[in-house]
Amino acid sequence: MFQIDVVERCKANDRSAQLKLYKQYCDGMFCVAMRFLKNADDAEDVLQESFIKAFQKIHQFEGEVSFGAWLKRIVVNKSIDFLKSRKEKMMALDEGYMHIAEDEDWTVDDGITIEEVKEAIEKLPEKYKYVVMMFLVEGYDHSEISEVLDLTETTCRTRLLRGKGMLKEALKQKNYGTGSWGNI
């Protein structure tokens, strides 16, 4: 109930309520931005832009999801927009024609650490990395990912499947090229 009251006060442009929400969510949202940007200065810039946008658009928040989930979506979008703006050219590839075989098993070999998985994700090509990060780390589903990244769900599923395959290969190589495990 406290959060709803604070959000309602923010809608009335109450600065102290805005500060309360900022203090409550800034650390967590900074971590979200850092997972994408890997640079504290860039993450701080994106975080500030995200809160500005959130407070400008707070009248659109209707409480269907928690305020944190709503804000997280803004931070993810701003992070991706930032990365796209830094990228001078992107190669478009129409992957919509492919049929996707679903594979929901994301388990990894016991010898692989979470840090090794994170490092391997970071080395994926950008178009696969964002989909894999949003699916595995941020917990978005295919429809949410496709909306945020402006992709079809088929393209999203294709990129997730390909990213998963690349991740599997990277982790196999990390494991000295031994072991045949299809568990990732």
C-alpha positions as YAML, in Angstrom:
chain: A
units: angstrom
residues:
- id: 1
  name: MET
  ca: [0.00, 0.00, 0.00]
- id: 2
  name: PHE
  ca: [2.92, 2.32, 0.76]
- id: 3
  name: GLN
  ca: [4.28, 2.04, -2.80]
- id: 4
  name: ILE
  ca: [0.91, 2.83, -4.39]
- id: 5
  name: ASP
  ca: [0.61, 5.94, -2.23]
- id: 6
  name: VAL
  ca: [4.12, 7.09, -3.19]
- id: 7
  name: VAL
  ca: [3.39, 6.50, -6.90]
- id: 8
  name: GLU
  ca: [0.15, 8.46, -6.63]
- id: 9
  name: ARG
  ca: [2.02, 11.33, -4.97]
- id: 10
  name: CYS
  ca: [4.59, 11.17, -7.80]
- id: 11
  name: LYS
  ca: [1.75, 11.50, -10.30]
- id: 12
  name: ALA
  ca: [0.87, 14.74, -8.49]
- id: 13
  name: ASN
  ca: [4.51, 15.85, -9.05]
- id: 14
  name: ASP
  ca: [5.47, 15.49, -5.37]
- id: 15
  name: ARG
  ca: [9.29, 15.81, -5.33]
- id: 16
  name: SER
  ca: [9.74, 14.09, -1.96]
- id: 17
  name: ALA
  ca: [7.78, 11.07, -3.25]
- id: 18
  name: GLN
  ca: [9.96, 11.01, -6.37]
- id: 19
  name: LEU
  ca: [13.04, 11.03, -4.18]
- id: 20
  name: LYS
  ca: [11.66, 8.12, -2.11]
- id: 21
  name: LEU
  ca: [11.08, 6.03, -5.25]
- id: 22
  name: TYR
  ca: [14.50, 6.98, -6.58]
- id: 23
  name: LYS
  ca: [16.22, 5.93, -3.36]
- id: 24
  name: GLN
  ca: [14.23, 2.70, -3.21]
- id: 25
  name: TYR
  ca: [15.06, 1.59, -6.76]
- id: 26
  name: CYS
  ca: [18.30, 3.31, -7.82]
- id: 27
  name: ASP
  ca: [20.72, 0.59, -6.65]
- id: 28
  name: GLY
  ca: [18.79, -2.29, -8.18]
- id: 29
  name: MET
  ca: [18.23, -0.46, -11.46]
- id: 30
  name: PHE
  ca: [21.91, 0.52, -11.58]
- id: 31
  name: CYS
  ca: [22.74, -3.22, -11.44]
- id: 32
  name: VAL
  ca: [20.34, -3.88, -14.32]
- id: 33
  name: ALA
  ca: [21.98, -1.15, -16.44]
- id: 34
  name: MET
  ca: [25.47, -2.44, -15.55]
- id: 35
  name: ARG
  ca: [24.59, -5.93, -16.79]
- id: 36
  name: PHE
  ca: [24.04, -4.40, -20.21]
- id: 37
  name: LEU
  ca: [26.55, -1.54, -20.31]
- id: 38
  name: LYS
  ca: [29.55, -2.78, -18.27]
- id: 39
  name: ASN
  ca: [30.57, 0.81, -17.54]
- id: 40
  name: ALA
  ca: [29.57, 2.62, -14.35]
- id: 41
  name: ASP
  ca: [29.49, 6.09, -15.95]
- id: 42
  name: ASP
  ca: [27.29, 4.89, -18.81]
- id: 43
  name: ALA
  ca: [25.05, 3.00, -16.39]
- id: 44
  name: GLU
  ca: [24.64, 6.13, -14.23]
- id: 45
  name: ASP
  ca: [23.71, 8.18, -17.31]
- id: 46
  name: VAL
  ca: [21.17, 5.59, -18.44]
- id: 47
  name: LEU
  ca: [19.81, 5.33, -14.89]
- id: 48
  name: GLN
  ca: [19.25, 9.10, -14.71]
- id: 49
  name: GLU
  ca: [17.58, 9.14, -18.12]
- id: 50
  name: SER
  ca: [15.41, 6.21, -17.07]
- id: 51
  name: PHE
  ca: [14.19, 7.91, -13.91]
- id: 52
  name: ILE
  ca: [13.52, 11.13, -15.80]
- id: 53
  name: LYS
  ca: [11.47, 9.21, -18.34]
- id: 54
  name: ALA
  ca: [9.70, 7.26, -15.59]
- id: 55
  name: PHE
  ca: [8.67, 10.42, -13.77]
- id: 56
  name: GLN
  ca: [7.61, 12.08, -17.04]
- id: 57
  name: LYS
  ca: [5.50, 9.05, -17.97]
- id: 58
  name: ILE
  ca: [4.37, 8.01, -14.48]
- id: 59
  name: HIS
  ca: [0.78, 8.88, -15.34]
- id: 60
  name: GLN
  ca: [0.93, 5.87, -17.73]
- id: 61
  name: PHE
  ca: [1.74, 3.51, -14.84]
- id: 62
  name: GLU
  ca: [-1.51, 1.76, -14.01]
- id: 63
  name: GLY
  ca: [-0.30, -0.84, -11.52]
- id: 64
  name: GLU
  ca: [-0.78, -3.93, -13.71]
- id: 65
  name: VAL
  ca: [2.78, -4.87, -12.72]
- id: 66
  name: SER
  ca: [4.87, -3.64, -9.81]
- id: 67
  name: PHE
  ca: [6.47, -0.24, -10.13]
- id: 68
  name: GLY
  ca: [9.87, -1.97, -10.04]
- id: 69
  name: ALA
  ca: [9.00, -4.17, -13.02]
- id: 70
  name: TRP
  ca: [7.68, -1.16, -14.93]
- id: 71
  name: LEU
  ca: [10.83, 0.83, -14.15]
- id: 72
  name: LYS
  ca: [13.08, -2.13, -15.00]
- id: 73
  name: ARG
  ca: [11.57, -2.25, -18.47]
- id: 74
  name: ILE
  ca: [12.42, 1.42, -18.95]
- id: 75
  name: VAL
  ca: [16.01, 0.82, -17.78]
- id: 76
  name: VAL
  ca: [16.44, -2.18, -20.10]
- id: 77
  name: ASN
  ca: [15.05, -0.20, -23.04]
- id: 78
  name: LYS
  ca: [17.26, 2.82, -22.29]
- id: 79
  name: SER
  ca: [20.32, 0.55, -21.91]
- id: 80
  name: ILE
  ca: [19.68, -1.09, -25.26]
- id: 81
  name: ASP
  ca: [18.98, 2.28, -26.90]
- id: 82
  name: PHE
  ca: [22.28, 3.55, -25.51]
- id: 83
  name: LEU
  ca: [24.17, 0.58, -26.92]
- id: 84
  name: LYS
  ca: [22.44, 0.91, -30.28]
- id: 85
  name: SER
  ca: [23.31, 4.60, -30.47]
- id: 86
  name: ARG
  ca: [26.96, 3.77, -29.85]
- id: 87
  name: LYS
  ca: [26.98, 1.20, -32.60]
- id: 88
  name: GLU
  ca: [27.65, 2.90, -35.93]
- id: 89
  name: LYS
  ca: [26.16, 0.26, -38.15]
- id: 90
  name: MET
  ca: [24.12, -2.82, -37.57]
- id: 91
  name: MET
  ca: [23.67, -5.63, -40.01]
- id: 92
  name: ALA
  ca: [20.07, -6.71, -40.40]
- id: 93
  name: LEU
  ca: [19.41, -10.37, -41.00]
- id: 94
  name: ASP
  ca: [15.95, -11.66, -41.69]
- id: 95
  name: GLU
  ca: [15.71, -14.76, -39.56]
- id: 96
  name: GLY
  ca: [11.93, -14.91, -39.68]
- id: 97
  name: TYR
  ca: [11.82, -17.67, -42.28]
- id: 98
  name: MET
  ca: [13.29, -20.31, -39.98]
- id: 99
  name: HIS
  ca: [11.31, -22.90, -38.04]
- id: 100
  name: ILE
  ca: [12.43, -23.05, -34.43]
- id: 101
  name: ALA
  ca: [12.69, -26.23, -32.41]
- id: 102
  name: GLU
  ca: [12.06, -25.36, -28.78]
- id: 103
  name: ASP
  ca: [14.68, -26.43, -26.26]
- id: 104
  name: GLU
  ca: [13.91, -25.24, -22.75]
- id: 105
  name: ASP
  ca: [16.78, -27.03, -20.97]
- id: 106
  name: TRP
  ca: [19.31, -24.42, -19.80]
- id: 107
  name: THR
  ca: [21.29, -26.57, -17.37]
- id: 108
  name: VAL
  ca: [25.08, -26.56, -17.60]
- id: 109
  name: ASP
  ca: [27.87, -28.93, -16.65]
- id: 110
  name: ASP
  ca: [28.65, -28.87, -12.92]
- id: 111
  name: GLY
  ca: [32.23, -27.77, -13.66]
- id: 112
  name: ILE
  ca: [31.06, -24.48, -15.19]
- id: 113
  name: THR
  ca: [30.70, -21.51, -12.83]
- id: 114
  name: ILE
  ca: [28.11, -18.74, -13.08]
- id: 115
  name: GLU
  ca: [30.94, -16.31, -13.79]
- id: 116
  name: GLU
  ca: [32.06, -18.40, -16.77]
- id: 117
  name: VAL
  ca: [28.50, -18.39, -18.09]
- id: 118
  name: LYS
  ca: [28.29, -14.59, -17.68]
- id: 119
  name: GLU
  ca: [31.65, -14.14, -19.45]
- id: 120
  name: ALA
  ca: [30.52, -16.37, -22.30]
- id: 121
  name: ILE
  ca: [27.26, -14.42, -22.67]
- id: 122
  name: GLU
  ca: [29.26, -11.17, -22.85]
- id: 123
  name: LYS
  ca: [31.26, -12.54, -25.79]
- id: 124
  name: LEU
  ca: [28.18, -13.42, -27.84]
- id: 125
  name: PRO
  ca: [27.42, -11.25, -30.88]
- id: 126
  name: GLU
  ca: [25.25, -8.31, -29.83]
- id: 127
  name: LYS
  ca: [22.02, -9.48, -31.45]
- id: 128
  name: TYR
  ca: [22.20, -12.81, -29.62]
- id: 129
  name: LYS
  ca: [23.65, -11.44, -26.38]
- id: 130
  name: TYR
  ca: [20.69, -9.13, -25.67]
- id: 131
  name: VAL
  ca: [18.12, -11.85, -26.26]
- id: 132
  name: VAL
  ca: [20.00, -14.37, -24.10]
- id: 133
  name: MET
  ca: [20.55, -11.79, -21.32]
- id: 134
  name: MET
  ca: [16.94, -10.70, -21.31]
- id: 135
  name: PHE
  ca: [15.71, -14.31, -21.28]
- id: 136
  name: LEU
  ca: [18.16, -15.82, -18.77]
- id: 137
  name: VAL
  ca: [19.20, -12.91, -16.56]
- id: 138
  name: GLU
  ca: [16.26, -10.52, -16.66]
- id: 139
  name: GLY
  ca: [13.53, -13.17, -16.92]
- id: 140
  name: TYR
  ca: [11.66, -11.75, -19.91]
- id: 141
  name: ASP
  ca: [9.57, -14.06, -22.09]
- id: 142
  name: HIS
  ca: [9.66, -14.13, -25.90]
- id: 143
  name: SER
  ca: [6.78, -11.70, -26.38]
- id: 144
  name: GLU
  ca: [8.35, -9.15, -24.00]
- id: 145
  name: ILE
  ca: [11.79, -9.50, -25.60]
- id: 146
  name: SER
  ca: [10.38, -9.12, -29.10]
- id: 147
  name: GLU
  ca: [8.46, -6.00, -28.04]
- id: 148
  name: VAL
  ca: [11.47, -4.39, -26.33]
- id: 149
  name: LEU
  ca: [13.89, -5.21, -29.16]
- id: 150
  name: ASP
  ca: [11.31, -4.60, -31.91]
- id: 151
  name: LEU
  ca: [11.62, -8.13, -33.32]
- id: 152
  name: THR
  ca: [9.10, -10.74, -34.32]
- id: 153
  name: GLU
  ca: [8.67, -13.54, -31.80]
- id: 154
  name: THR
  ca: [10.04, -15.97, -34.39]
- id: 155
  name: THR
  ca: [13.21, -13.88, -34.76]
- id: 156
  name: CYS
  ca: [13.47, -13.66, -30.97]
- id: 157
  name: ARG
  ca: [13.20, -17.44, -30.64]
- id: 158
  name: THR
  ca: [15.73, -17.94, -33.45]
- id: 159
  name: ARG
  ca: [18.23, -15.60, -31.83]
- id: 160
  name: LEU
  ca: [17.74, -17.24, -28.45]
- id: 161
  name: LEU
  ca: [18.29, -20.68, -29.95]
- id: 162
  name: ARG
  ca: [21.39, -19.54, -31.87]
- id: 163
  name: GLY
  ca: [22.72, -17.62, -28.87]
- id: 164
  name: LYS
  ca: [22.22, -20.71, -26.74]
- id: 165
  name: GLY
  ca: [24.12, -22.80, -29.28]
- id: 166
  name: MET
  ca: [27.00, -20.30, -29.34]
- id: 167
  name: LEU
  ca: [26.97, -20.18, -25.54]
- id: 168
  name: LYS
  ca: [27.10, -23.98, -25.41]
- id: 169
  name: GLU
  ca: [30.09, -24.04, -27.77]
- id: 170
  name: ALA
  ca: [31.91, -21.31, -25.85]
- id: 171
  name: LEU
  ca: [31.42, -23.18, -22.59]
- id: 172
  name: LYS
  ca: [32.58, -26.45, -24.16]
- id: 173
  name: GLN
  ca: [35.77, -24.73, -25.29]
- id: 174
  name: LYS
  ca: [36.13, -23.20, -21.84]
- id: 175
  name: ASN
  ca: [35.93, -26.75, -20.52]
- id: 176
  name: TYR
  ca: [39.04, -27.56, -22.60]
- id: 177
  name: GLY
  ca: [37.03, -28.98, -25.44]
- id: 178
  name: THR
  ca: [36.16, -32.09, -23.48]
- id: 179
  name: GLY
  ca: [32.84, -33.59, -22.62]
- id: 180
  name: SER
  ca: [29.81, -33.91, -24.80]
- id: 181
  name: TRP
  ca: [26.89, -32.44, -23.01]
- id: 182
  name: GLY
  ca: [23.78, -31.16, -24.62]
- id: 183
  name: ASN
  ca: [22.41, -29.81, -21.39]
- id: 184
  name: ILE
  ca: [22.80, -26.11, -22.00]
...
